[in-house]
Amino acid sequence: MPEWTVQQLAERAGISGRTLRYYHQIGILVPDRIGANGYRYYGPTAVARLQRILLLREAGMTLSDLSSVLDAEHSVADEIAALEDHLMRLEQDRRSIDRRIESVKHTVQMRRHGRQPQMDMVLEGFNDRYEAEVTRRWGREAFEASNRWWHAKSVTQQRQFQAEAEELLAAWGRLRAAGCEPGGEAAQNHAAAHLDWFAQIPGTPVHDKNADNARAMVLGMADLYAGNSDYHPAFGGKDGAEFAAEALRLYVRES
């Protein structure tokens, strides 16, 4: 059975030997054997797997997603599901890019005619940072509803909403610093205000008054607040985010 060393396979695949060694390190492409001399040797099965890796990487799939696809080789259905999930993400990216293209076209057209572009149109597609997260958690319709609601606002209204959101989250940090307990009256009143804020946003389960889904949404957001360090500064730090998360959990479990 033919075998190739790292250097030989790298040359044929058009990648670096360092990439092959990294793929081995993270476990997505293991050599068939390692010789007494320490060389890695790759056979036909490993080469076929590398071909799939390179095709999926060229399609834009991340290494973490790619790993799940490759691990699903034992089940065609699982592999198809993973690929369809990746396709959905690519389509979401394309829609976001399409909105940005239209925004830039609008700006160019207005400038050519010596006019100021509409500010809400200028921002179209550039503030949809949470599209993938919203779609994954609550579906495409939820994102579309909230997206239409957001872009129907003027820039002034958008800034006001963002300021209110920042104040809502910052208040959690102040409550914790004041020595309040997550289950105490002050924290639970603020948890109610937090849910009222969620209810403003069309497409969310809280807005739609779906009790079971709303509870799941709030618990999911609580986990996100506590577990994702990107959110911590808005709460005044990790401790504030964890305090808010616990108060929200208590609120939905007891309501």
C-alpha positions as CSV (number, residue, x, y, z in Angstrom):
1,M,0.0,0.0,0.0
2,P,1.5,3.4,-1.0
3,E,2.4,5.8,1.8
4,W,3.5,9.4,1.8
5,T,5.6,11.4,4.4
6,V,4.5,14.8,5.6
7,Q,6.7,16.6,3.0
8,Q,5.5,14.4,0.1
9,L,1.8,14.8,1.0
10,A,2.2,18.5,1.6
11,E,3.8,19.0,-1.8
12,R,1.1,17.1,-3.6
13,A,-1.8,18.8,-1.7
14,G,-0.3,22.3,-2.1
15,I,-0.2,23.0,1.7
16,S,2.6,23.3,4.2
17,G,4.0,20.5,6.3
18,R,3.2,22.7,9.4
19,T,-0.5,22.5,8.4
20,L,-0.4,18.7,8.2
21,R,1.3,18.5,11.6
22,Y,-1.3,20.9,13.1
23,Y,-4.2,18.8,11.6
24,H,-2.6,15.8,13.4
25,Q,-2.2,17.8,16.6
26,I,-5.9,18.7,16.8
27,G,-7.0,15.2,15.7
28,I,-8.7,15.8,12.4
29,L,-6.1,14.1,10.3
30,V,-4.1,11.3,12.0
31,P,-1.3,9.6,10.0
32,D,-1.7,5.9,9.4
33,R,1.5,5.2,11.3
34,I,4.5,6.9,12.8
35,G,7.8,5.3,11.9
36,A,10.7,4.5,14.2
37,N,12.4,7.6,12.8
38,G,9.5,9.7,14.0
39,Y,8.2,10.4,10.5
40,R,4.4,10.5,9.9
41,Y,3.2,8.3,7.1
42,Y,-0.1,8.7,5.3
43,G,-2.0,6.1,3.3
44,P,-4.9,6.3,0.8
45,T,-7.6,6.6,3.6
46,A,-5.8,9.6,5.2
47,V,-5.3,11.2,1.7
48,A,-9.0,10.8,0.9
49,R,-9.8,12.4,4.3
50,L,-7.4,15.3,3.6
51,Q,-9.1,15.9,0.3
52,R,-12.4,16.3,2.1
53,I,-10.8,18.6,4.6
54,L,-9.4,20.9,1.9
55,L,-12.7,21.0,0.0
56,L,-14.6,21.9,3.2
57,R,-12.0,24.5,4.2
58,E,-12.3,26.1,0.7
59,A,-16.0,26.3,1.2
60,G,-15.4,28.4,4.3
61,M,-16.0,25.9,7.0
62,T,-14.3,26.5,10.3
63,L,-12.0,23.8,11.8
64,S,-14.4,23.2,14.7
65,D,-17.4,22.7,12.3
66,L,-15.3,20.7,10.0
67,S,-14.3,18.3,12.8
68,S,-18.0,17.6,13.5
69,V,-18.6,16.8,9.9
70,L,-15.7,14.5,9.6
71,D,-16.6,12.7,12.9
72,A,-20.0,12.0,11.4
73,E,-18.6,9.8,8.7
74,H,-20.2,6.7,10.3
75,S,-23.6,8.2,9.5
76,V,-24.5,9.7,6.2
77,A,-27.6,11.4,7.8
78,D,-25.4,13.1,10.4
79,E,-22.9,14.2,7.8
80,I,-25.7,15.7,5.6
81,A,-27.2,17.4,8.7
82,A,-23.8,19.0,9.5
83,L,-23.3,20.1,5.9
84,E,-26.9,21.6,5.7
85,D,-26.2,23.5,8.9
86,H,-23.0,24.9,7.4
87,L,-25.0,25.8,4.2
88,M,-27.6,27.7,6.3
89,R,-24.8,29.7,7.9
90,L,-23.3,30.5,4.5
91,E,-26.8,31.6,3.2
92,Q,-27.2,33.9,6.3
93,D,-23.8,35.4,5.5
94,R,-24.8,36.0,1.9
95,R,-28.0,37.8,3.0
96,S,-26.1,40.0,5.4
97,I,-23.6,40.8,2.6
98,D,-26.4,41.5,0.2
99,R,-27.9,44.0,2.6
100,R,-24.5,45.7,3.0
101,I,-24.0,45.9,-0.8
102,E,-27.4,47.6,-1.1
103,S,-26.4,50.0,1.6
104,V,-23.2,51.0,-0.1
105,K,-25.0,51.3,-3.5
106,H,-27.5,53.6,-1.9
107,T,-24.7,55.8,-0.5
108,V,-22.9,55.9,-3.8
109,Q,-26.1,56.9,-5.7
110,M,-26.9,59.6,-3.2
111,R,-23.4,61.0,-3.3
112,R,-23.4,61.1,-7.1
113,H,-26.5,63.3,-7.0
114,G,-25.0,65.5,-4.3
115,R,-27.5,64.3,-1.7
116,Q,-27.1,62.9,1.8
117,P,-27.9,59.2,2.1
118,Q,-30.6,58.1,4.5
119,M,-28.9,57.1,7.7
120,D,-31.0,54.1,8.4
121,M,-30.2,52.8,4.9
122,V,-26.5,53.5,5.5
123,L,-26.5,51.3,8.6
124,E,-28.6,48.5,7.0
125,G,-26.7,45.2,7.3
126,F,-23.9,46.6,9.4
127,N,-25.5,46.1,12.8
128,D,-26.9,42.6,12.5
129,R,-24.1,41.1,14.6
130,Y,-26.5,38.6,16.3
131,E,-28.2,37.2,13.2
132,A,-26.6,33.8,13.4
133,E,-27.2,33.5,17.2
134,V,-30.9,34.6,17.0
135,T,-31.6,32.3,14.0
136,R,-29.9,29.4,15.7
137,R,-31.9,29.8,18.9
138,W,-35.3,31.0,17.8
139,G,-35.5,30.5,14.0
140,R,-35.3,32.6,10.9
141,E,-38.7,34.2,11.3
142,A,-37.7,35.5,14.7
143,F,-34.6,37.2,13.2
144,E,-36.6,38.7,10.3
145,A,-39.3,40.1,12.6
146,S,-36.8,41.7,14.9
147,N,-34.6,42.9,12.0
148,R,-37.6,44.7,10.4
149,W,-38.5,46.2,13.7
150,W,-34.9,47.4,14.3
151,H,-34.4,48.9,10.9
152,A,-37.8,50.6,11.0
153,K,-36.4,52.8,13.8
154,S,-34.6,56.1,13.0
155,V,-31.0,56.4,14.0
156,T,-32.0,58.5,17.0
157,Q,-34.4,55.8,18.1
158,Q,-31.8,53.1,17.6
159,R,-29.3,55.0,19.8
160,Q,-31.9,55.6,22.4
161,F,-32.8,51.9,22.5
162,Q,-29.1,51.0,22.8
163,A,-28.6,53.5,25.6
164,E,-31.6,52.0,27.5
165,A,-30.1,48.5,27.0
166,E,-26.7,49.6,28.3
167,E,-28.4,51.1,31.4
168,L,-30.5,48.0,31.9
169,L,-27.4,45.8,32.0
170,A,-25.2,48.2,34.0
171,A,-27.9,48.4,36.7
172,W,-27.3,44.7,37.4
173,G,-23.7,45.5,38.4
174,R,-24.8,48.3,40.7
175,L,-27.4,46.0,42.4
176,R,-24.7,43.4,43.1
177,A,-22.3,46.1,44.3
178,A,-25.0,47.4,46.7
179,G,-25.1,44.0,48.3
180,C,-28.5,42.8,46.9
181,E,-29.3,39.1,46.7
182,P,-30.3,37.6,43.3
183,G,-33.6,36.5,44.9
184,G,-34.2,39.7,46.7
185,E,-36.9,42.2,45.9
186,A,-34.7,44.7,44.1
187,A,-33.1,42.1,41.9
188,Q,-36.4,40.4,41.1
189,N,-38.0,43.7,40.2
190,H,-35.1,44.4,37.9
191,A,-35.5,40.9,36.4
192,A,-39.1,41.8,35.6
193,A,-37.9,45.0,33.9
194,H,-35.4,42.9,32.0
195,L,-38.2,40.7,30.7
196,D,-40.2,43.8,29.7
197,W,-37.3,44.9,27.7
198,F,-37.1,41.6,25.9
199,A,-40.9,41.8,25.2
200,Q,-40.3,45.0,23.1
201,I,-38.5,43.0,20.5
202,P,-40.8,41.2,17.9
203,G,-39.9,37.6,17.1
204,T,-38.7,36.8,20.6
205,P,-40.7,34.2,22.6
206,V,-41.2,36.8,25.4
207,H,-42.8,39.2,22.9
208,D,-45.0,36.4,21.5
209,K,-46.1,35.5,25.1
210,N,-45.1,31.8,24.6
211,A,-44.6,30.9,28.2
212,D,-42.5,27.7,27.7
213,N,-40.3,29.2,25.0
214,A,-40.0,32.5,26.8
215,R,-38.7,30.6,29.9
216,A,-36.2,28.7,27.7
217,M,-35.1,32.0,26.1
218,V,-34.5,33.7,29.4
219,L,-32.6,30.7,30.8
220,G,-30.5,30.6,27.6
221,M,-29.7,34.3,27.8
222,A,-28.8,33.9,31.4
223,D,-26.3,31.2,30.5
224,L,-25.0,33.5,27.7
225,Y,-24.6,36.4,30.0
226,A,-22.7,34.4,32.6
227,G,-20.6,32.2,30.2
228,N,-19.7,34.6,27.4
229,S,-17.0,37.0,28.5
230,D,-18.0,39.4,25.7
231,Y,-21.0,40.3,27.7
232,H,-19.3,40.8,31.1
233,P,-18.1,44.5,30.6
234,A,-21.8,45.6,30.1
235,F,-22.6,44.2,33.6
236,G,-19.6,45.9,35.2
237,G,-17.6,42.6,35.2
238,K,-18.1,38.8,35.4
239,D,-19.5,39.0,38.9
240,G,-22.3,41.4,37.7
241,A,-23.1,39.1,34.8
242,E,-23.3,36.0,37.0
243,F,-25.5,37.9,39.5
244,A,-27.9,39.0,36.7
245,A,-28.0,35.4,35.3
246,E,-28.9,33.9,38.7
247,A,-31.6,36.6,39.3
248,L,-33.1,35.9,35.9
249,R,-33.1,32.2,36.5
250,L,-34.8,32.6,39.8
251,Y,-37.4,34.9,38.3
252,V,-38.5,32.6,35.5
253,R,-38.5,29.5,37.7
254,E,-40.7,31.1,40.3
255,S,-43.0,33.0,38.0
